[in-house]
């Protein structure tokens, strides 16, 4: 077994300049649920269900690999309701794939905006 060396004091991760550990908390990425809610909300004005957020777009745009669970959590914990439609999108090797597409329900738009600090 090879012993591993502890990093020197202050070298606890990637170099992010002269930023103190305390100040790094402001550099953290936005919570996944907020990124996902923001993306769903931005697509919610379309009546075309193909423009709503589905799992393949969520992976690409938000880094969300578990969209159904994230949507469920936002509904349960944050009180935002969503409309759902099953749609067909292009899949692997030209095959079609059935996926669930989501948009913020009109009665939850104000709540979604409130959670996002009034910004889309």
N, C-alpha and C positions, 0 to 999 in steps of 0.2 A: 504494500500500500504506500502510495506516495503522499507525503504531507503537502498540503496546500498552504501557500503563504497568505496571510491576511494583507489586504491592501493597506498602504500607509494611511495615517489619519487624514481625513478629508477626501480620500480617493475612494468614494463609495459607489461610484457609478460612472456613466459616461461623462466626459468633460463637457460641461455646459457653460464654460467661461468662468468669470469671477463671481458667479451667483452663489450666495450663501445657501445652505440647506433650507433655512427657514423661508427664503424668498422663492425657492423652487416650487412651492405649492401653488403659486400663481401661474406657473407654466404648465400645469397639468392639463391634459386635453379635456374637452367637455365630456360629461357623462354620456354613455352610449344612448340612454333613453332620450336625452335631450337632442342629440344629433338626429336620431331616428324620428322623433316627433317633429322636429324642424323640417326634415325632408318630406314627411307625410303631409304636413301642413302646406308646404310650398306646392304640392301636387294636388291638393284637395279642391281647388277651384275648377278643375277640369271635369266635364261631364263624360269625357272619354275614359273609360275604366282602364284602358291600356296605359294611360299616363299616370295612374295611381301607383303608389309604391308597392312593389312585390319583392320577393326574396332575392332575386338576382340583382335588381337595382340597389337594394339595401346593402348587399355585400359590397358592391362597387362604390356607392356614394357615402355610406355611413360606417362601413366596416362591421355591419351587423350581420352575423352569420346565423342568428336565431330570431329572425323577425317575428314569427308567430308568438314566441314567448315574450319578446319585448313589448309587443302590442298588448298582450294579455296583462302584463305587469303595469303598463301605463293606465289601462282601464281600471284595474283593481286598486292600485295604490294612488294614482293621481286623479282619477275620476274623469278621464277623457274617454268619450265613446267614439267608436269607429264604424264606418260602413265597410262591408266586405263583399267582394265579388270574386268568383272563381273565373279566371281568364286563361287563355292559351297563349303562350309565348314561344318563340324559337328556343329550342334546347340544344343539347349536344349533338353534333354530327347531323344537323339539319332536322332532327326529330322535334316534334312539338312537345311542350311540357305544360301541364295544368298547374297553375299556382294561384294562391290567394292574393288579391290586390286590396290595398287599404287606403282609405281617406278619412280625415277627421269628419265626424258627423256635424252637420250645421249647428246643432244645439250645443256642441262642445267647442266650437271655434274660439269663443271668448276665454274659456278655461285654458285651452292650449296656448293661446297668446299670453295669458297671465303667467303660466308656468315658464314660458320662454322669455319673460321679462318684457313683454309687449313687442318683441321683435320677431320677424319671420325668418 
